[in-house]
Amino acid sequence: LLVDLREKQSLVAEGGVTLPLRQAVEAGHKVALKDLEKGEVIRKYGHPIGVAGQAIAAGEHVHTHNLVGLED
């Protein structure tokens, strides 16, 4: 995100999809654009950055509490 957003504010994602946020998210942090299953690869700008450490719902904050780094 480029700006801080509050819980329940909406984010307009690629393709014009409107996504309500499940919690406040600070600028520079990530938001799940779709539901993610535990173990699913998480990508940022098309590049893998980690895997979901738990199920993550669309609109949920993605950060160290639910993202596990990739093994080298």
Phi and psi restraints in degrees (range 20) as a CNS / XPLOR table:
assign (resid 1 and name C) (resid 2 and name N)
       (resid 2 and name CA) (resid 2 and name C) 1.0 -94.8 20.0 2
assign (resid 2 and name N) (resid 2 and name CA)
       (resid 2 and name C) (resid 3 and name N) 1.0 -18.2 20.0 2
assign (resid 2 and name C) (resid 3 and name N)
       (resid 3 and name CA) (resid 3 and name C) 1.0 -137.1 20.0 2
assign (resid 3 and name N) (resid 3 and name CA)
       (resid 3 and name C) (resid 4 and name N) 1.0 158.7 20.0 2
assign (resid 3 and name C) (resid 4 and name N)
       (resid 4 and name CA) (resid 4 and name C) 1.0 -67.7 20.0 2
assign (resid 4 and name N) (resid 4 and name CA)
       (resid 4 and name C) (resid 5 and name N) 1.0 139.2 20.0 2
assign (resid 4 and name C) (resid 5 and name N)
       (resid 5 and name CA) (resid 5 and name C) 1.0 -127.5 20.0 2
assign (resid 5 and name N) (resid 5 and name CA)
       (resid 5 and name C) (resid 6 and name N) 1.0 146.2 20.0 2
assign (resid 5 and name C) (resid 6 and name N)
       (resid 6 and name CA) (resid 6 and name C) 1.0 -91.9 20.0 2
assign (resid 6 and name N) (resid 6 and name CA)
       (resid 6 and name C) (resid 7 and name N) 1.0 160.8 20.0 2
assign (resid 6 and name C) (resid 7 and name N)
       (resid 7 and name CA) (resid 7 and name C) 1.0 -54.5 20.0 2
assign (resid 7 and name N) (resid 7 and name CA)
       (resid 7 and name C) (resid 8 and name N) 1.0 138.7 20.0 2
assign (resid 7 and name C) (resid 8 and name N)
       (resid 8 and name CA) (resid 8 and name C) 1.0 75.0 20.0 2
assign (resid 8 and name N) (resid 8 and name CA)
       (resid 8 and name C) (resid 9 and name N) 1.0 -5.4 20.0 2
assign (resid 8 and name C) (resid 9 and name N)
       (resid 9 and name CA) (resid 9 and name C) 1.0 -67.6 20.0 2
assign (resid 9 and name N) (resid 9 and name CA)
       (resid 9 and name C) (resid 10 and name N) 1.0 157.7 20.0 2
assign (resid 9 and name C) (resid 10 and name N)
       (resid 10 and name CA) (resid 10 and name C) 1.0 -105.2 20.0 2
assign (resid 10 and name N) (resid 10 and name CA)
       (resid 10 and name C) (resid 11 and name N) 1.0 145.4 20.0 2
assign (resid 10 and name C) (resid 11 and name N)
       (resid 11 and name CA) (resid 11 and name C) 1.0 -113.4 20.0 2
assign (resid 11 and name N) (resid 11 and name CA)
       (resid 11 and name C) (resid 12 and name N) 1.0 131.9 20.0 2
assign (resid 11 and name C) (resid 12 and name N)
       (resid 12 and name CA) (resid 12 and name C) 1.0 -95.3 20.0 2
assign (resid 12 and name N) (resid 12 and name CA)
       (resid 12 and name C) (resid 13 and name N) 1.0 112.4 20.0 2
assign (resid 12 and name C) (resid 13 and name N)
       (resid 13 and name CA) (resid 13 and name C) 1.0 -91.1 20.0 2
assign (resid 13 and name N) (resid 13 and name CA)
       (resid 13 and name C) (resid 14 and name N) 1.0 176.5 20.0 2
assign (resid 13 and name C) (resid 14 and name N)
       (resid 14 and name CA) (resid 14 and name C) 1.0 -52.4 20.0 2
assign (resid 14 and name N) (resid 14 and name CA)
       (resid 14 and name C) (resid 15 and name N) 1.0 138.3 20.0 2
assign (resid 14 and name C) (resid 15 and name N)
       (resid 15 and name CA) (resid 15 and name C) 1.0 83.6 20.0 2
assign (resid 15 and name N) (resid 15 and name CA)
       (resid 15 and name C) (resid 16 and name N) 1.0 5.1 20.0 2
assign (resid 15 and name C) (resid 16 and name N)
       (resid 16 and name CA) (resid 16 and name C) 1.0 80.3 20.0 2
assign (resid 16 and name N) (resid 16 and name CA)
       (resid 16 and name C) (resid 17 and name N) 1.0 10.5 20.0 2
assign (resid 16 and name C) (resid 17 and name N)
       (resid 17 and name CA) (resid 17 and name C) 1.0 -72.4 20.0 2
assign (resid 17 and name N) (resid 17 and name CA)
       (resid 17 and name C) (resid 18 and name N) 1.0 128.4 20.0 2
assign (resid 17 and name C) (resid 18 and name N)
       (resid 18 and name CA) (resid 18 and name C) 1.0 -93.1 20.0 2
assign (resid 18 and name N) (resid 18 and name CA)
       (resid 18 and name C) (resid 19 and name N) 1.0 129.2 20.0 2
assign (resid 18 and name C) (resid 19 and name N)
       (resid 19 and name CA) (resid 19 and name C) 1.0 -127.4 20.0 2
assign (resid 19 and name N) (resid 19 and name CA)
       (resid 19 and name C) (resid 20 and name N) 1.0 112.9 20.0 2
assign (resid 19 and name C) (resid 20 and name N)
       (resid 20 and name CA) (resid 20 and name C) 1.0 -73.6 20.0 2
assign (resid 20 and name N) (resid 20 and name CA)
       (resid 20 and name C) (resid 21 and name N) 1.0 136.4 20.0 2
assign (resid 20 and name C) (resid 21 and name N)
       (resid 21 and name CA) (resid 21 and name C) 1.0 -78.4 20.0 2
assign (resid 21 and name N) (resid 21 and name CA)
       (resid 21 and name C) (resid 22 and name N) 1.0 141.4 20.0 2
assign (resid 21 and name C) (resid 22 and name N)
       (resid 22 and name CA) (resid 22 and name C) 1.0 -86.3 20.0 2
assign (resid 22 and name N) (resid 22 and name CA)
       (resid 22 and name C) (resid 23 and name N) 1.0 -18.3 20.0 2
assign (resid 22 and name C) (resid 23 and name N)
       (resid 23 and name CA) (resid 23 and name C) 1.0 -156.9 20.0 2
assign (resid 23 and name N) (resid 23 and name CA)
       (resid 23 and name C) (resid 24 and name N) 1.0 167.5 20.0 2
assign (resid 23 and name C) (resid 24 and name N)
       (resid 24 and name CA) (resid 24 and name C) 1.0 -63.7 20.0 2
assign (resid 24 and name N) (resid 24 and name CA)
       (resid 24 and name C) (resid 25 and name N) 1.0 142.8 20.0 2
assign (resid 24 and name C) (resid 25 and name N)
       (resid 25 and name CA) (resid 25 and name C) 1.0 -134.7 20.0 2
assign (resid 25 and name N) (resid 25 and name CA)
       (resid 25 and name C) (resid 26 and name N) 1.0 129.5 20.0 2
assign (resid 25 and name C) (resid 26 and name N)
       (resid 26 and name CA) (resid 26 and name C) 1.0 -78.6 20.0 2
assign (resid 26 and name N) (resid 26 and name CA)
       (resid 26 and name C) (resid 27 and name N) 1.0 154.3 20.0 2
assign (resid 26 and name C) (resid 27 and name N)
       (resid 27 and name CA) (resid 27 and name C) 1.0 -55.2 20.0 2
assign (resid 27 and name N) (resid 27 and name CA)
       (resid 27 and name C) (resid 28 and name N) 1.0 140.3 20.0 2
assign (resid 27 and name C) (resid 28 and name N)
       (resid 28 and name CA) (resid 28 and name C) 1.0 91.0 20.0 2
assign (resid 28 and name N) (resid 28 and name CA)
       (resid 28 and name C) (resid 29 and name N) 1.0 -10.4 20.0 2
assign (resid 28 and name C) (resid 29 and name N)
       (resid 29 and name CA) (resid 29 and name C) 1.0 -95.3 20.0 2
assign (resid 29 and name N) (resid 29 and name CA)
       (resid 29 and name C) (resid 30 and name N) 1.0 170.6 20.0 2
assign (resid 29 and name C) (resid 30 and name N)
       (resid 30 and name CA) (resid 30 and name C) 1.0 -106.9 20.0 2
assign (resid 30 and name N) (resid 30 and name CA)
       (resid 30 and name C) (resid 31 and name N) 1.0 154.5 20.0 2
assign (resid 30 and name C) (resid 31 and name N)
       (resid 31 and name CA) (resid 31 and name C) 1.0 -130.5 20.0 2
assign (resid 31 and name N) (resid 31 and name CA)
       (resid 31 and name C) (resid 32 and name N) 1.0 136.6 20.0 2
assign (resid 31 and name C) (resid 32 and name N)
       (resid 32 and name CA) (resid 32 and name C) 1.0 -68.8 20.0 2
assign (resid 32 and name N) (resid 32 and name CA)
       (resid 32 and name C) (resid 33 and name N) 1.0 127.3 20.0 2
assign (resid 32 and name C) (resid 33 and name N)
       (resid 33 and name CA) (resid 33 and name C) 1.0 -89.7 20.0 2
assign (resid 33 and name N) (resid 33 and name CA)
       (resid 33 and name C) (resid 34 and name N) 1.0 -11.2 20.0 2
assign (resid 33 and name C) (resid 34 and name N)
       (resid 34 and name CA) (resid 34 and name C) 1.0 -149.3 20.0 2
assign (resid 34 and name N) (resid 34 and name CA)
       (resid 34 and name C) (resid 35 and name N) 1.0 165.1 20.0 2
assign (resid 34 and name C) (resid 35 and name N)
       (resid 35 and name CA) (resid 35 and name C) 1.0 -64.0 20.0 2
assign (resid 35 and name N) (resid 35 and name CA)
       (resid 35 and name C) (resid 36 and name N) 1.0 135.6 20.0 2
assign (resid 35 and name C) (resid 36 and name N)
       (resid 36 and name CA) (resid 36 and name C) 1.0 -120.9 20.0 2
assign (resid 36 and name N) (resid 36 and name CA)
       (resid 36 and name C) (resid 37 and name N) 1.0 136.1 20.0 2
assign (resid 36 and name C) (resid 37 and name N)
       (resid 37 and name CA) (resid 37 and name C) 1.0 -87.4 20.0 2
assign (resid 37 and name N) (resid 37 and name CA)
       (resid 37 and name C) (resid 38 and name N) 1.0 154.9 20.0 2
assign (resid 37 and name C) (resid 38 and name N)
       (resid 38 and name CA) (resid 38 and name C) 1.0 -55.9 20.0 2
assign (resid 38 and name N) (resid 38 and name CA)
       (resid 38 and name C) (resid 39 and name N) 1.0 132.3 20.0 2
assign (resid 38 and name C) (resid 39 and name N)
       (resid 39 and name CA) (resid 39 and name C) 1.0 90.5 20.0 2
assign (resid 39 and name N) (resid 39 and name CA)
       (resid 39 and name C) (resid 40 and name N) 1.0 -9.6 20.0 2
assign (resid 39 and name C) (resid 40 and name N)
       (resid 40 and name CA) (resid 40 and name C) 1.0 -72.7 20.0 2
assign (resid 40 and name N) (resid 40 and name CA)
       (resid 40 and name C) (resid 41 and name N) 1.0 139.3 20.0 2
assign (resid 40 and name C) (resid 41 and name N)
       (resid 41 and name CA) (resid 41 and name C) 1.0 -68.5 20.0 2
assign (resid 41 and name N) (resid 41 and name CA)
       (resid 41 and name C) (resid 42 and name N) 1.0 134.4 20.0 2
assign (resid 41 and name C) (resid 42 and name N)
       (resid 42 and name CA) (resid 42 and name C) 1.0 -104.4 20.0 2
assign (resid 42 and name N) (resid 42 and name CA)
       (resid 42 and name C) (resid 43 and name N) 1.0 131.0 20.0 2
assign (resid 42 and name C) (resid 43 and name N)
       (resid 43 and name CA) (resid 43 and name C) 1.0 -117.3 20.0 2
assign (resid 43 and name N) (resid 43 and name CA)
       (resid 43 and name C) (resid 44 and name N) 1.0 146.7 20.0 2
assign (resid 43 and name C) (resid 44 and name N)
       (resid 44 and name CA) (resid 44 and name C) 1.0 -127.8 20.0 2
assign (resid 44 and name N) (resid 44 and name CA)
       (resid 44 and name C) (resid 45 and name N) 1.0 121.2 20.0 2
assign (resid 44 and name C) (resid 45 and name N)
       (resid 45 and name CA) (resid 45 and name C) 1.0 53.7 20.0 2
assign (resid 45 and name N) (resid 45 and name CA)
       (resid 45 and name C) (resid 46 and name N) 1.0 36.4 20.0 2
assign (resid 45 and name C) (resid 46 and name N)
       (resid 46 and name CA) (resid 46 and name C) 1.0 84.3 20.0 2
assign (resid 46 and name N) (resid 46 and name CA)
       (resid 46 and name C) (resid 47 and name N) 1.0 -6.1 20.0 2
assign (resid 46 and name C) (resid 47 and name N)
       (resid 47 and name CA) (resid 47 and name C) 1.0 -104.2 20.0 2
assign (resid 47 and name N) (resid 47 and name CA)
       (resid 47 and name C) (resid 48 and name N) 1.0 134.3 20.0 2
assign (resid 47 and name C) (resid 48 and name N)
       (resid 48 and name CA) (resid 48 and name C) 1.0 -66.0 20.0 2
assign (resid 48 and name N) (resid 48 and name CA)
       (resid 48 and name C) (resid 49 and name N) 1.0 131.7 20.0 2
assign (resid 48 and name C) (resid 49 and name N)
       (resid 49 and name CA) (resid 49 and name C) 1.0 -119.6 20.0 2
assign (resid 49 and name N) (resid 49 and name CA)
       (resid 49 and name C) (resid 50 and name N) 1.0 -9.3 20.0 2
assign (resid 49 and name C) (resid 50 and name N)
       (resid 50 and name CA) (resid 50 and name C) 1.0 165.9 20.0 2
assign (resid 50 and name N) (resid 50 and name CA)
       (resid 50 and name C) (resid 51 and name N) 1.0 -171.6 20.0 2
assign (resid 50 and name C) (resid 51 and name N)
       (resid 51 and name CA) (resid 51 and name C) 1.0 -126.9 20.0 2
assign (resid 51 and name N) (resid 51 and name CA)
       (resid 51 and name C) (resid 52 and name N) 1.0 154.2 20.0 2
assign (resid 51 and name C) (resid 52 and name N)
       (resid 52 and name CA) (resid 52 and name C) 1.0 -69.3 20.0 2
assign (resid 52 and name N) (resid 52 and name CA)
       (resid 52 and name C) (resid 53 and name N) 1.0 122.3 20.0 2
assign (resid 52 and name C) (resid 53 and name N)
       (resid 53 and name CA) (resid 53 and name C) 1.0 -79.7 20.0 2
assign (resid 53 and name N) (resid 53 and name CA)
       (resid 53 and name C) (resid 54 and name N) 1.0 -10.1 20.0 2
assign (resid 53 and name C) (resid 54 and name N)
       (resid 54 and name CA) (resid 54 and name C) 1.0 -159.2 20.0 2
assign (resid 54 and name N) (resid 54 and name CA)
       (resid 54 and name C) (resid 55 and name N) 1.0 169.5 20.0 2
assign (resid 54 and name C) (resid 55 and name N)
       (resid 55 and name CA) (resid 55 and name C) 1.0 -62.6 20.0 2
assign (resid 55 and name N) (resid 55 and name CA)
       (resid 55 and name C) (resid 56 and name N) 1.0 137.8 20.0 2
assign (resid 55 and name C) (resid 56 and name N)
       (resid 56 and name CA) (resid 56 and name C) 1.0 -127.2 20.0 2
assign (resid 56 and name N) (resid 56 and name CA)
       (resid 56 and name C) (resid 57 and name N) 1.0 124.0 20.0 2
assign (resid 56 and name C) (resid 57 and name N)
       (resid 57 and name CA) (resid 57 and name C) 1.0 -82.6 20.0 2
assign (resid 57 and name N) (resid 57 and name CA)
       (resid 57 and name C) (resid 58 and name N) 1.0 151.1 20.0 2
assign (resid 57 and name C) (resid 58 and name N)
       (resid 58 and name CA) (resid 58 and name C) 1.0 -55.5 20.0 2
assign (resid 58 and name N) (resid 58 and name CA)
       (resid 58 and name C) (resid 59 and name N) 1.0 133.9 20.0 2
assign (resid 58 and name C) (resid 59 and name N)
       (resid 59 and name CA) (resid 59 and name C) 1.0 91.0 20.0 2
assign (resid 59 and name N) (resid 59 and name CA)
       (resid 59 and name C) (resid 60 and name N) 1.0 -1.8 20.0 2
assign (resid 59 and name C) (resid 60 and name N)
       (resid 60 and name CA) (resid 60 and name C) 1.0 -91.0 20.0 2
assign (resid 60 and name N) (resid 60 and name CA)
       (resid 60 and name C) (resid 61 and name N) 1.0 146.9 20.0 2
assign (resid 60 and name C) (resid 61 and name N)
       (resid 61 and name CA) (resid 61 and name C) 1.0 -62.5 20.0 2
assign (resid 61 and name N) (resid 61 and name CA)
       (resid 61 and name C) (resid 62 and name N) 1.0 131.7 20.0 2
assign (resid 61 and name C) (resid 62 and name N)
       (resid 62 and name CA) (resid 62 and name C) 1.0 -110.4 20.0 2
assign (resid 62 and name N) (resid 62 and name CA)
       (resid 62 and name C) (resid 63 and name N) 1.0 117.3 20.0 2
assign (resid 62 and name C) (resid 63 and name N)
       (resid 63 and name CA) (resid 63 and name C) 1.0 -157.5 20.0 2
assign (resid 63 and name N) (resid 63 and name CA)
       (resid 63 and name C) (resid 64 and name N) 1.0 -166.2 20.0 2
assign (resid 63 and name C) (resid 64 and name N)
       (resid 64 and name CA) (resid 64 and name C) 1.0 -61.1 20.0 2
assign (resid 64 and name N) (resid 64 and name CA)
       (resid 64 and name C) (resid 65 and name N) 1.0 -20.9 20.0 2
assign (resid 64 and name C) (resid 65 and name N)
       (resid 65 and name CA) (resid 65 and name C) 1.0 -74.3 20.0 2
assign (resid 65 and name N) (resid 65 and name CA)
       (resid 65 and name C) (resid 66 and name N) 1.0 -18.8 20.0 2
assign (resid 65 and name C) (resid 66 and name N)
       (resid 66 and name CA) (resid 66 and name C) 1.0 -137.5 20.0 2
assign (resid 66 and name N) (resid 66 and name CA)
       (resid 66 and name C) (resid 67 and name N) 1.0 10.7 20.0 2
assign (resid 66 and name C) (resid 67 and name N)
       (resid 67 and name CA) (resid 67 and name C) 1.0 -121.8 20.0 2
assign (resid 67 and name N) (resid 67 and name CA)
       (resid 67 and name C) (resid 68 and name N) 1.0 128.5 20.0 2
assign (resid 67 and name C) (resid 68 and name N)
       (resid 68 and name CA) (resid 68 and name C) 1.0 -110.2 20.0 2
assign (resid 68 and name N) (resid 68 and name CA)
       (resid 68 and name C) (resid 69 and name N) 1.0 132.7 20.0 2
assign (resid 68 and name C) (resid 69 and name N)
       (resid 69 and name CA) (resid 69 and name C) 1.0 -64.2 20.0 2
assign (resid 69 and name N) (resid 69 and name CA)
       (resid 69 and name C) (resid 70 and name N) 1.0 156.3 20.0 2
assign (resid 69 and name C) (resid 70 and name N)
       (resid 70 and name CA) (resid 70 and name C) 1.0 -76.9 20.0 2
assign (resid 70 and name N) (resid 70 and name CA)
       (resid 70 and name C) (resid 71 and name N) 1.0 145.4 20.0 2
assign (resid 70 and name C) (resid 71 and name N)
       (resid 71 and name CA) (resid 71 and name C) 1.0 -77.2 20.0 2
assign (resid 71 and name N) (resid 71 and name CA)
       (resid 71 and name C) (resid 72 and name N) 1.0 142.3 20.0 2
